[in-house]
Amino acid sequence: MAAMSAAENVFPNPPSDQPQWLALAQAVFNTQAARWDNSTCGGGLRWQIFTFNNGYNYKNTISQGCFFNLGARLARYTGNSTYALWAETTWDWVSAVGLMSNQYQFFDGTDDTQNCTTINRSQWSYNSGVYMLGAATMYNYVRISLPTREKTPTKLFLDQRFSRVEGTS
């Protein structure tokens, strides 16, 4: 996320023989997208990468949130809708599995050995923060990048999520 911030804020890039900020952010996103795990719980990212690490069976909110946040920001920065679709997929999965309540409370995580049916309801402010920035960025991406009347998945995603805020449907 730091590399994405550097790109967004036009921080001077590293020397030309080294990866640039945007390329670094895209590389992180690509490694996360490749780790999306449909084998349990209908999707999601595992907290740990390696099976021998404690927490490998845990699918937590911050892992999903960083992926959502980065996807939203890359969509806005590059205009590439593939990133927006990943952000939507992640948001929808977090909601469907119960890591996010209807009141936008974010809970810590869930165990994929129980098919994500038991939620650890601990709440951490960083979870809310990472989703808040991602949602605001998606809102901005859709309002600027897509025609007002076009009903794309991203536009529908935001209309459904922000209708309570704007008082529209």
Salt bridges, closest charged atoms under 4 A:
GLU8 OE1 - ARG73 NH2 2.57
ASP37 OD2 - ARG46 NH2 3.03
ASP37 OD2 - LYS59 NZ 3.50
ASP92 OD1 - ARG161 NH2 2.35
ASP112 OD2 - ARG46 NH1 2.58
ASP159 OD1 - ARG143 NH2 3.74
ASP159 OD2 - LYS151 NZ 3.41
ASP159 OD2 - LYS155 NZ 2.89
GLU166 OE1 - ARG143 NH2 3.59
